[in-house]
Amino acid sequence: MDNQTKFLTYNYPENFSLERGGSLPGIRIAYHTFGHLNKDGDNCIWVCHALTANSDVADWWPNTVVPEGFLDPDKYFIVCANILGSCYGTTGPLSINPETGEPWYDTFPKLTIRDVVKAHILLADHLKLKSIFSLIGSSVGGFQAIEWAVMQPERFRSVVLIATAAFASPWTIAIDETQRMSIFADKTYGEKNPDAGKDGLAAARAIGLLTYRGGKGYNLTQQDQHTDEVPDYHRACSYQRHQGDKLVKRFDAYSYVTILDTFDTHNVGRGRNGIAEALKLITCPVVCVGITTDMIFTPEEMRALSDMIPNSSYKEISSQFGHDGFLVEYSLLKSIINDFFSTIPPHHP
């Protein structure tokens, strides 16, 4: 599989206008591809990644980019682009502002999910992907997938939406704001260096993890050993600190805040006569996958989303791992998505 995996970049040299006003003087998009595009150019699966992931799907979504998986590189041409505002190669707060010759840091322009999708469209056009077999997105990746399927319904033959929503709810925005408060409480945030706000970022990650896994997931995996002694430390405490430190080593606070802000703008119904009318624009078959213990995007919300999309079916994964179930329950996802793919009509150019 390694000889089929490529890490590439695309430089868009023209002015990139933004929905909330202003622009970027050109952008750089980092992306991975797996497998090969077939002669008809119709075997592409485009994966939209979530909050702090990168474009290397095989890295953050284990056991999916494998033979006979739903991201089989022997069968499909898989593309994943690092999102605008991130720190894995695509233009973001640590990129150089050509007007100042210094990184943007906290002066990076405000983005929306539509700006992120607009960058995806530029890359898809560059790769000449007129017909994409499937668009897959989970969590914030699902935000992108919904928005893109509404913007360009003719481009996709199928869509897979996992643990996501058509808009950022007050509950999800509150989660994001609590994480931002943690970062802003770090007095180093705002300094002009890439390590600014690191302690706040670690705390924000720990807060986020509570919502990703939920009580059942923690109680299943982070129990202390039962002894008659009073413990000097708790396994759950060390886990929280370990996960915060892990993120700090690979991410930066400015990109994290940028992506949280972008998350909160998501509303597919904005300017389209509401969410229900916007979702009617999606014309291809869709499968919506909920997770029984997801406290961010609940099964009830996922069923409601599916009901609003024409030609959509709803499937549910039983998992103890909350929202993170989409990363953990790969065998259940494989069964659902491969079955769904088998129902997609052949492409006729």
Rosetta blueprint (number, residue, H / E / L):
1 M L
2 D H
3 N H
4 Q H
5 T E
6 K E
7 F E
8 L E
9 T E
10 Y E
11 N E
12 Y E
13 P L
14 E L
15 N L
16 F E
17 S E
18 L L
19 E L
20 R L
21 G L
22 G L
23 S E
24 L E
25 P L
26 G L
27 I E
28 R E
29 I E
30 A E
31 Y E
32 H E
33 T E
34 F E
35 G L
36 H L
37 L L
38 N L
39 K L
40 D L
41 G L
42 D L
43 N L
44 C E
45 I E
46 W E
47 V E
48 C E
49 H L
50 A L
51 L L
52 T L
53 A L
54 N L
55 S L
56 D L
57 V H
58 A H
59 D H
60 W H
61 W L
62 P L
63 N L
64 T L
65 V L
66 V L
67 P L
68 E L
69 G L
70 F L
71 L L
72 D L
73 P L
74 D L
75 K L
76 Y L
77 F E
78 I E
79 V E
80 C E
81 A E
82 N L
83 I L
84 L L
85 G L
86 S L
87 C L
88 Y L
89 G L
90 T L
91 T L
92 G L
93 P L
94 L L
95 S L
96 I E
97 N E
98 P L
99 E L
100 T L
101 G L
102 E E
103 P E
104 W L
105 Y H
106 D H
107 T H
108 F L
109 P L
110 K L
111 L L
112 T L
113 I H
114 R H
115 D H
116 V H
117 V H
118 K H
119 A H
120 H H
121 I H
122 L H
123 L H
124 A H
125 D H
126 H H
127 L L
128 K L
129 L L
130 K L
131 S L
132 I E
133 F L
134 S E
135 L E
136 I E
137 G E
138 S E
139 S L
140 V H
141 G H
142 G H
143 F H
144 Q H
145 A H
146 I H
147 E H
148 W H
149 A H
150 V H
151 M H
152 Q L
153 P H
154 E H
155 R H
156 F E
157 R L
158 S L
159 V E
160 V E
161 L E
162 I E
163 A L
164 T L
165 A L
166 A L
167 F E
168 A L
169 S L
170 P H
171 W H
172 T H
173 I H
174 A H
175 I H
176 D H
177 E H
178 T H
179 Q H
180 R H
181 M H
182 S H
183 I H
184 F H
185 A L
186 D L
187 K L
188 T L
189 Y L
190 G L
191 E L
192 K L
193 N L
194 P L
195 D L
196 A L
197 G L
198 K H
199 D H
200 G H
201 L H
202 A H
203 A H
204 A H
205 R H
206 A H
207 I H
208 G H
209 L H
210 L H
211 T H
212 Y H
213 R H
214 G H
215 G H
216 K H
217 G H
218 Y H
219 N H
220 L H
221 T H
222 Q L
223 Q L
224 D L
225 Q L
226 H L
227 T L
228 D L
229 E L
230 V L
231 P L
232 D L
233 Y L
234 H L
235 R H
236 A H
237 C H
238 S H
239 Y H
240 Q H
241 R H
242 H H
243 Q H
244 G H
245 D H
246 K H
247 L H
248 V H
249 K H
250 R H
251 F L
252 D L
253 A H
254 Y H
255 S H
256 Y H
257 V H
258 T H
259 I H
260 L H
261 D H
262 T H
263 F H
264 D H
265 T L
266 H L
267 N E
268 V L
269 G L
270 R L
271 G L
272 R L
273 N L
274 G L
275 I H
276 A H
277 E H
278 A H
279 L H
280 K L
281 L L
282 I L
283 T L
284 C L
285 P L
286 V E
287 V E
288 C E
289 V E
290 G E
291 I E
292 T L
293 T L
294 D L
295 M L
296 I L
297 F L
298 T L
299 P H
300 E H
301 E H
302 M H
303 R H
304 A H
305 L H
306 S H
307 D H
308 M H
309 I L
310 P L
311 N L
312 S E
313 S E
314 Y E
315 K E
316 E E
317 I E
318 S L
319 S L
320 Q L
321 F L
322 G H
323 H H
324 D H
325 G H
326 F H
327 L H
328 V H
329 E L
330 Y H
331 S H
332 L H
333 L H
334 K H
335 S H
336 I H
337 I H
338 N H
339 D H
340 F H
341 F H
342 S L
343 T L
344 I L
345 P L
346 P L
347 H L
348 H L
349 P L
